[in-house]
Amino acid sequence: MEKRKRISKKLLAVIIAGAFIAILGFTLLGFYIAFRVCDANAYVWTPGYEMLSDKELENLYETASTDEEFQILFEQTGLTKIGIERARKNKSGSNRIKEIRDSYFTPREVNNGYYAPFICTDFIDVCGVPIYLERGDILITSSTHFAGFRIGHSGIVAAPNSKEPVFQASQIGVQNGYSTVDECITCRINFMVVRIKPEVFGADSAEDEAYLNAVGDAVNYITNDLKDAKYTPVAGIFTRKNAAKYTSCAHLIWYGFLHFDDKNGGQRNIDLDPNGGLLVTPKDISRSPFVELVQTFGFDPDKMYE
């Protein structure tokens, strides 16, 4: 009887171990299949309609004043009225608009950059062209995926006139710091530029002193007070979400705007995570009611970051 019991226990242990291995194997297989499918479906969206001529685009760019005209410019460039107005303030704006239009319509070859099991960032052979960036702009892409989930990446423009204007949390073992626009965003399959709406800071426009000061305070807090936070892709799941010891690319930006001290208006508590989940993602920030779109590239405008 004792012998039978020992055999039964061993058999049960073997069955449990076998079941665990089988479940693990099927899980890894599922991850692998989802990963490969996600890779295969990586693409850069380009318009399927006609591109305006240089002359038509230039005339529209110089005279547009109605919502309908700005919508046509958006369809041609991926730039909202905000982006168009930024170009108009710059002497070389007309040429930049044409470069952005050409970039928007040009098909790209996708290159997969694998850097961890089931994790990949999809790059393109020719980088996209961004509009003139301003301090506090938030850059978002869906290019990085884990298995079949597009977790994306994000950074914030901290020093727009420097060679490395973007501050970001990038990967485990690397201190949060500055990078080029190409490295952070524009050499990936898609990107969008968003900014905090002026009315969030009680301003009428992004040129108002109240807005510039508040955004500047937020950026300073992120780049100075959060630079030593350690990177983890699961910040908020296995670490405290509302703490700055551990962070990720989107968590860094979310935490910064939630906790910075606006010297003119006190702590604003701007929560860029609309669903309030444990994990803050670039997609969450892109869907926040507190941000507005400046530019999109490679995203289907009807779907954006799904």
N, C-alpha and C positions, 0 to 999 in steps of 0.2 A: 504493500500500500504506500509506504514512504517513498519507494523507488518511483512508483507511478506519479506521485505528487511532484517529485523533483523533475521528472520528464515533462509533466504538464506545465510546470513553471518555466522550464527551458523553452518548451514549444511556444508558450504564450509570449515569452520575451522575444523569440525569433519572429513571431508573427507581428508583434508591435514594431520591432526594428525594421522589418520588411515593409510594413505599411508606411512608416515614417520615411524610409528611403524612397518608396514609390511616390508618396505625396511631394517630397522635395524634388524628385526628378521631374514629375509632371509640372510643378510650379516653375522650375527653371526652364523647362521646355516651353511653357506658356510665355514666360518672359522673353525667351529667345525669339519665338515666332512673332510676338508683338513688336519686338525690337526691329526685326528684319522688315516687317510690314511698314513700320513707321519710317524706316530708312528709305524703303522703296517709294513711299508716298511723299517724300520731301521734295518740294518744288518752290519755285519763285513765281508768284502770281504776276502776270503782265496783262495789260488791257487787251481785249479782243475787238476793240473798235478802232476807228481811224485816228491817227495822230495829226494834229494841226501842223501846218507849215510853220517855219520860223517866223515869218511875217505875221501870220494870223495869231500865233501865240504872243508875240511881242505887242501887237496892237491891243489884244485882250488884256494882257498883263498891265499895260499902261493906263487903260481906261476903265477897267472893271470896277463897278460900284454897287451892283445889285446882287442879291443872293444867287440868282440864276447864273450870273456871269462868274461869280466866285465858285459856283458848283462846277462849271465847265473847266475852270482852272484846276480844281481839285481832281477832276477826272483825267486831266492831262498830266498832272505832276504829283498827285498825292499830297499836295499842300493845301491846308485850310486857309481861310482868310488871314489867320494869324501868321502863317508862314509866308504868304504873299506880302503882307505888310512889312515883315522883316526884310524881305528882299528889296522892297521899295525904299527902305532906309539906307541901303548900301549902294554905292556907286556902281559896283559890278553886279548888281542884283539881276539885271536883265539876262546877262550871260549865265549866271548861276541857275536861273529858271530854265533856260534851255538845256543846260547840262542835266538838271534834275529830270526834265521831261524825257530826254534821250535815255537816261538811266532807267526811268520808270517803264519805258516801253521795250527795253532790250532784254531778250531771253538770257538766262544764265545757266551755266553748268553747275550742278551741285556736287560738292566734295564732302564726304563724311569723315569727320575727325573723331576717331574713337580714342577715349582716354581712360576708361574704366569699364568693368563688366556691365554690359547692358546700358551704358551711358555714351552718348554721342552728341557732338555739335555739328550741325550742317552748315558748311561754309559755301561761298560762291567763288567762281573763278575771277570775276571782276567786281570790286566793291561798289556798293550803292553810293549815291551822292547826297549828303545831308544839307539841309538849309542852315543858315547861320545860327549857331547854337547860343543860348543865353544861360546865364547862371541860374541854377535851379531846375533846368530842363531835366526830365526823367526819360532815359532811353530804355526801350523795352524790345525784346525779341522772343520768339517762341522756338528759336533754333536748337536749343539743347533739349534732348529727350532721354528719359529713363524708361527702358522697355518701350511701351506704347504711349507713355505719358509725356506730353511736351511741357516740361517744367520751365523752360525758357531761361532768360538772363536779363538783368537790369543794372543800370548804373545811373549816377547823377552828375550833371555837368557842374563842376566846381570852379574851374579856371578856364573859361571859354577861349581866351586868347593865347593859351599856352600850347605846347606841343602835345602834352598829355592832359587834356582838360577834364577827363571823366574819372570820378572816384567810384570805386567798386569793391565789393567783397567777391573774390573770384574762385578760390579753391582752398581745400584743406592744406594747411602748412604754409600758406602764403598770407602775409599781413595785408590787411585792407589798404589800398593805395590807388595811385593814379595810373591811367592807361590812355592810349590813343583812342580816338573815336573808331578807327578801323578795327582795332583789336577788340574793343568792347562790343561793337554793334554793327557797323556798316558793311563788314565783309561776311556777314551771315545771311541766311536765306531771306530774312525779313527783318524789319525794324519799324518802330514807331517812336515819335518824339511827342511827349505830352508835357504839360506844365500845370502847376496849381492855378486854379481860376483866381483872378484878381479879387473877386468879391469875397472869397474866403478870408482875405485879410482886410476887408472893408475898403478896398481900392476900386477905382473906376477903370483903371487900366494897368497893364504890366509896367508902364513907365512911371506910375505914381511912386512917390518916395516911400509910402507905407508898405507897398508891395515889395519894392526892392530891398528895403531894410529887413522885412520879415523873412523873405527868401534867403537873404544873405545870412541872417542869424541861424536859419535851419541848416544851411550848407556848412557854416562854420562849426556847428554842433556835430554834424555827421563826420566831417573830416578831422576834427580835433579830438572830440570826446569819444568817438566810436572807432577810431582807427585801430585800437588794440583788441577789439572784440574778435574772438576766434571763430573762424569759418566752420560751419557745419551745414550740410544741405537739409538737415531735419530740424533746424531751429524752430522751436515752438512745439515740437512733437516730443522729443526726448530731452528737451531743455525748456526752461521757462520762457514763454513767448514774451511776456512783459518784463524782460531783463536783457541787459546788453552784454553779458559775458560771452554769449555765443550768438552768432548771427549768420545770415545768408544774404545773397545779393538784394532780394526784395525786402527781407526783414530789416536790413540796415536802413533802407530808405523809409520804410513804414515806421520803425522805431524813432528815427530822427525827427520826422514831422510830428509824431505823437508827443514827443517829450521835449523838444527844443523850447527855449525861453525866448519868446519874441520880446525884445527889450522895450518895444513901444506898446505892446498889447498884452503882456503876460503870457503864460503858457496857453497855447491855442488848442492843444489836444486834437490835432487833425488826424483822424483815423482813416488811412488810405486802404484799409482792408474792409470792403463792403459786406463780406459774408461773415466776418468775425470768427473764422475757423482757426484752428491751432496753427496751421501753416500759412504764412503769407507768401504768395507767388507773384511773379511779374504780371500774370493775367489778372489777379485781384486788383493790382494797382491800376492797370489799364482800364478797368471797369469802375473805378471809384468815381462817385459823383462830384468829387472835389477837383478832378483833373479835366483838362480839355486837350483835344488833339491839335498838334501843330503840323505833323507830317507823318505819312505812312509810306512804306516801300515793301513790296513783296507779299503783303497781306491782301487778300480779297476784301475790298472795302465793304462788301455786303455782309461779310462774316467777321472780319478782323481777327482777333485772338479768340478762337472758340475753345 
